[in-house]
Amino acid sequence: LQPPSTLTHLEVDGWNGERFPQWGIHQLPNLVSVDIGNCKRCRNILPFSGLPHIKSLIVIDCGELDLWDVKDEDGDAGKGNSVNSSTWPCLKSLEDLYLSRVSKLQSLPSGIGGLTALQELYILNCDNLKTLPESIGSLSQLRTLHFNGCSKLEALPKSIQNLTALQVLHIQRCPLLKTRCEEPDGDDWPLIQHIPHKLITQS
C-alpha cells in the first residue's frame, strides 16, 4: 500500500486503525497537500518531518486524534507543545490549516507558532477547545482566521494584536469568545480592533 514517491496529494478517509500505516511518510518528499477525514479511532497524526513542501493540511472528524502525539521518522515521540517540537516547525511551507471536529483538542500546540508561512487557519466544531497559545502571535503571514462552533473557547491570546497581516477574523457560534470580542467593551476587543474585516455572530 505504500504510495509512489512522486505523490503530491494524499487523502486518507475512513482509516479504522489507531495509527497510520508505517510505510514511511518521509519517503513522500513531493507531497503538497494532505487531507485526513473520518478516522474516528486514529490517535496520532502523520509524522511530517522530511516533508518540506506541504502547503495544505485538512483534518476533519477525527475525534481521538491527539495533535501532541507525534512520531517523527525515527519513531520518537514529539510532544508538539514547544516551538522546537519535531513536527510543527517542519511544516514551514504550510499555508492552509483546517481543523474540524477534532473533539479531543483542548488547546492548540504552542509549536503552531513555527508555521511561519501560514496564511489561513480554520478551526471548526472543536467543542472541547478551551485555549489558544500565545505563539499564534508569531504567525506573521496569517491573513484569515476562522473560529466556528468552539463553544468552550474562552479567550483570544494577547499576541493576536501582533498579527499585522491579518485581514479577516470570523467568530461564529463561540458564545464565550463572542462576549469578549464585542465592540466596544469586550475584554478582547482592543486586541482585534485593527483587523479590517470582522464577523462576530452567535449563528
N, C-alpha and C positions, 0 to 999 in steps of 0.2 A: 503493500500500500504506500510505500514511500514515493512522494511525488517527484517529478523531474526537477533538476536544479535550475532550470530556466523559468520555473513558475513565477508569475508576477502577482497573481491574486489567489488567495486561499480562503475558502469558505467552509466552515465546519458547522453543520446543522444537525441537531438531534443526537450528538455523540452521547452514549449512555454510560461511559466509563467515568471513574473518579479522576483520572488523569489522562492527558492526551497521549497518543502513541509515541513511543520513544524512537521515531525514525530519523531523528537528527534535524530538528527545525533549523539549526545553524547552518545546515547544508543547502539552504534556500536563500542565497545571497541576493537574489533579484526580486524578492517579494516587495511590493509597494503597498498592498492593502490586505488586511485580514479581517474577516467577518466571523464572529463566533456567536451562534444563536441556539437557544433551546437545548442547551447542555445542562440539564437540571441537576445532575449528580456530580458534575465536574467541580473539583475543589481548587485546582491550581491553574493559573493562566500559562499560556505558552511562554517558553524562555525566548527572549528577543535579543539576547547578546549575539553579536555576529550578523545582525540583520540591519545594515546601515541605511537602507533605502525606504523603509516603511513610512508611508505618508498618511495612511488612514487605518484606524483601528476601531471596529464596531463590536460591542459586546451587548447582547440582548438576551434576557430571560435565562440567566444563569444564576439561580438562587443560592447555590452553595459556593460560588466562586469567591476565593479569598485573594484579593489583589496583593496581599503581602506574601502569600505562599508561592514563591517563585523558584524554579530550578534553573540555574544557569547551565551552560553547555557542558560543564564539568560535573553536573549533578549536585552542586552545592546549593543550599537554600540561601536566597537573598531576601531580606525582610522588607524591602520597599519603603521603609519608614525613615530613610535618610537620603539626602541627595547623592550620596555615594553608593547607593544600593546597586546591585548588579543589573537591574532591569531598566528602570526609568531613564537614567542618563544614556542608555544605549539607544533610545528612541529619539535621537537628536534631530532626525528628519521628519518626525511625526507632525503633521499639520492639522489633522482632524481626529478628535477622540469623542466617541459616542458611547455612553453607558446607560442602559435601560433595564430596569427590573433586575438589578443585581442586589437582591434583598439582604444579603449578608453584609453589605457595605455599610459601615457606620462612620467612617471617615476616609477621605482620600489619603493615600500615602503621601507623605511630605516630599518624597522623591519625585513627585509630579513636577516640582519646580525645575527639574532638569530638562523638561521638554521645551527647550528654548525656541523651537521653530513652530510651536503650537499656535494655530490661528483660530480654531473653532473647538469649543468644549461644550458638549451637551450631556446633561445628567437628568435622566427622566425616570420617574416612578421608582426611585430608590428609597423606599418608605422607611428604612432604618437609618438613613444618613443623617447624622447629627452635627458634624463639624467639618470645617474645611481648613486645610493647613495654611499658615502664613506664607509658605513658599509659593503659593499661587501668584503672589506679587512679583515673582521672578519671570513670569510668562510675558516677556516684553513684546512678543509679536501677536498676542491674543487680541482678536478683533470681535469675536462673537462668543457670548456666554449665556447659556440657557439652563434654567432650573425649572422642572415641571414635575409636580406630584411628589415632592420631597417633604412630607408633612412634618417631619421631626427636625428638619434643618433649622438650627437655632439662630445663626447669625452669619454675616459675611466677615471674612478676615479683614483686619485693618489694612493689610497690604494691598487690597484691591484698588485703593486710591493711587497706587503706583502704576496701574495699567493704563498708560497714556495712549496706547494704540487701540484700546477697547472702544468700539463704536456701537455695539448692540448688547443690551442686557435685558433678558426676558426672565421674569419670575412669575410662575403661574402655579396655582394650587399648592402653594407653600405658605400656610397661614402664619406661622411664626416669623418667617422671613418677610412676608408682606407687611406686617405690622412695623417691623424695624426699618423698612425701606420707604415708608410713606413720606411724602413731602408735606410740610417742611420739618416736622417734629420727630420723625422716626430716628432712632438711635444710629442707624446705618446710613441715613440719607446723606450726611456730609461726605461719606466715602464714595458715593456713586453719582453725585450731582454733576460731575464733569463729563459723564458718559452721554453722548449726543442722543442716542435712541434707546429709550427705556420703556418697557411694558411690564407693569406690575399689577397683576389681577388675581382674583381668587378662583376664576373659572378658566 
